[in-house]
Amino acid sequence: MKLYYRKEGSGPAIVIVHGLYGSSDNWVNMGKKLGENHTVFMIDQRNHGRSPFADEHTFNAMKDDLAIFFETHHIEKATLLGHSMGGKTAMWFAADYPEKVEKLVIADIAPKNYLVQKEDSQYYLHHNILLAMQELDFSRIKKLNDVDDLLSEKIDDERIRKFLLKNVAKDKKTKQYSWRLNVDVLYDYLDEIISGVNRQWFEDRIPITSYPVIFIRGLRSNYIMDEDIPLIKEIYPEASIVDIPGAGHWLHAEKPNEFMEAVMRCC
């Protein structure tokens, strides 16, 4: 699969891998800043943004997409920065291709199976978001605010709706709005997205010490809890944990300056 990407700067390579509902668009400001001293590649993962849609959305497929991207763009070694779903893609790629990883920077996701917490917020949050996106009738949409109005019937959180609105595209010819996400496939593979890349996947690789690993977590997020740190240390015994007070799961959008500072210290 040929992934869409944005590129900034020159120097040692950094590859940024976005999370669920994200795209390279979300990382442009950070890419420009990091591009002052690095060559920064911001990709759109499959079924997101301007990259091709596919019938499969597994971490093995996303890892292979990333491997092809490295090969296509002659990236011998890079710092990998991955957020949420993209963080799991980055962890799995790094485990298979350690020789291509300078540093691994993971934003607000742990190498654990979040599906075992199905009664907790993560699974049902995303289940309800994707269901609301599937049910949205774009034939009723005349302007972008109409999307927000319809989503508000199912999604109370305004911050989430604003983030989702970044995935609405308007066809220049037909003037018809649509999702720039393969919503049906993401819904079908939600269990994989929530459960994939957990301790069991790393069973024959532990401990991983061949590249520095940094986890950045938002202290208002419940994706990396204090009780997850022993698991992280079991897989990555030399990993560093960086906390951002006041940040939730979309920490790069909620606390951009603090997140940028943390990443720049890592890179």
N, C-alpha and C positions, 0 to 999 in steps of 0.2 A: 504494500500500500504506500502510495506517495503522499506523505503528510504535508499539509500547508504549514508554512512557518514564517516568522518575521525574524529579521537579523539586524543587530546593532553592533557597532564598534569593531575593535580589533584587539588582538592579544589572546591570552589563554582562553579556552572555550568554556562557556557555561551553557548548559541546556536546561531550559525551564519547562516543566511538565505540569499543566494545569489539572484541576480537579473536576469532579462531576459538575456539569452545567457551565464549566469555565471554557476559556479559549485563550489564545495568544493575546487577544485584545485587552484582557484584564491585566496584562503584565508589561504593557508598553512603557509606562513611566519608569518602572523598575529596570526594564531592559535598557532604556536610554542612560540611566544613571550607572548601571553596571558596565555599560558599553564604553564608558570613559577609560576603562582599563582592561576590558575583556571583549572577546567576540561572543555575543549573546544570541543564542537561538531560542526562540519562543515558539513552540509547536502547538498545533491543534491536534489533539488525539482523535482517533477514528470516532465517527458518529458525533463529532463536535465541530462547531465553527465551520471553517471552509475546507476541512479535510473530507475525504470521501465517506459516505455511509456504507456500512457493511451489515451482514446478517448476524455477525458474531461480535460479542463484546466481552472477551475474557482477558485476564491479565497475561496469559501466555501470548495471546494475539497482540496485545499492546506492547509487551516486551519485544516481540519480534518486529513490530512496526518501528520501535526505537532503534533496534539493532540495524535495520535497513537504513534508517535515517543517518545514523553514524557512518555507515559504509558509503552511502550516496554522497554525503557532504565531506568525506575524508576527515572525519573527526577521530584522531588517534586516541585522545584522552580528554575528558572534560569533567568539570564539576557539575553534578546533577542536582538540581533544585526541583523537588516535587511537592505539590500540595494535595493533601487528601487522597483521592483516587490516584492522582498523578504521583503522589509520594509512594504509594504501593507499587505502581508501575516502575518507579525509579529503584525501589528496593529490590524488586525481582530482577530487573535488568542488571543491576550492580552485582547481584549474587551470581549471575551467569557469566558476566563479562567484567570481572574485577580489574582486569588489565586496562580497561577503558575508563576507569573511574578515578579522578583526582581526589574529589571529596564528594560525600553524599549528604545533602542538606534536605531534611524532611520537615515539612510544615504541617503540624497539627494532625498527625495520623500515627497510629502505632501498628506494629506488625502482629495484629491480633484479629481474631474472628469476631467481628461486631454482630454477627447474626445470632450468636448465643445470647445476646442482650436484646432479642427481638421485642421483648416487652418494653425495652427502654426507647429512648427518643429517636435514635438514628434511623432504624429500619422504617418505622412508621412515618417519620418526617419525610423521608425520600419517597416512600410509597405514595403518600398523599400528594406530594408535589408532582410526581410523574403522572398520577391519575388526573390531577387537575389540568395538567398540560395536555394530556391526551383528549380530555373532554372539551377543551376550548374550541369553539366553533369560529374559525377565522372568516367564515362568510359574513359574520356579524361585525367584523372589525373594519372600521373606517379610518381610525387613527390610533396611534400607539397607546394613548390613554385608555382606549376601550379594552385593550388587553389587560391592563392593570385593574380596571373595574371588574372584569369577569373573573380574573384570578382571585381578587379580594373576596369573592364569594366562598372560596375554598381555602385560601391561604391568608391567615391573619397578619403574618409578619411582613411589614412593609419593606424591610431590608431584603428579605428573600425575594419578594416580588420585583424589586428594582434590579436585583442581580439577574433574575430570570429574563427581564425585559431586554437585557443586553443580547439575548439570543433570538430576538425577533428580527427577521429580515423582510424587506419589501422588494418585491420583484419590480424592476424598472419598467418593464413592458406592460405587465398585467396590473401593476399597482396592488397586487394581492400580498398580504402579509402571511408569513409562515414561520415555523420554528427552524432555527439553524442548529437543530439537534435531532438526532434520530430517536425520538421519544419512545416509539413502540419497542425498539430493540433495547433501549436502556431500561425500560420497564420489565421486559422479559428477562433481562440479565441482572436485575437488581440484587438477587441473592448472591450472585457471584461478586458483584461490586462490593457488597457489604462484608462478605465472608472471606474473600480471597486474600492471598499473601499473608498468612499467619504463621505462627511458630511451627506448625506441622510442615509447612512448605520448606522451612530452613533446616529440617531435622539433620540432614547429612552434611550441613555446612557450618554448623555452630562449633566454635565461636568464629565470627567474622571480624578480622582485624587488619585486612590488607589495604584498607583505605579509611581515612578519618570520617566519622559519622556524627552529624549534629542534628538534633531534634529541636525544633522551635515550636512551642505550644502557647496557645492563648489561655490565660488563666480563667477566663469566663467560659471556656469550651469544656465539654466533657469527653472529648475524643482521646486525649492523653491524660489520664488520671494518675495520681501519685502511685496507686497500686499497679499501674502498668510499667513503671520504671524498672522493677526487677526483671520483667520479661524482656524489655529493651536491652538491659545490661547482660542478660543471658545470651542474647543473639549478638549484640554489639557491646562487648565488655568495656571498650574504651570510649563509648559514645558520650557526647556532651548534651546536656539538656538546657535550653535557653528559654526562659519564661518571659512572656509579654503581658504585664498586668492590664486588665481592662479589655483585652481582646477576646473575641469569640472565635468560632471555627474559621470564618473567612477573615483571618487576621490581617492579611495583606490589604484588604479593602477597609477594614475597621480601624486599624492602627498602622497606616502605610509608612509613616516616618519611623516608628519604632521597629517595624518589621524590616524596613530597608536597612536601618542601622545594624540590626542583628545579622542580616544576610551579608552585609559588607564586612562585618567583623569575621564572618566565616570564610568569605571568599577573598 
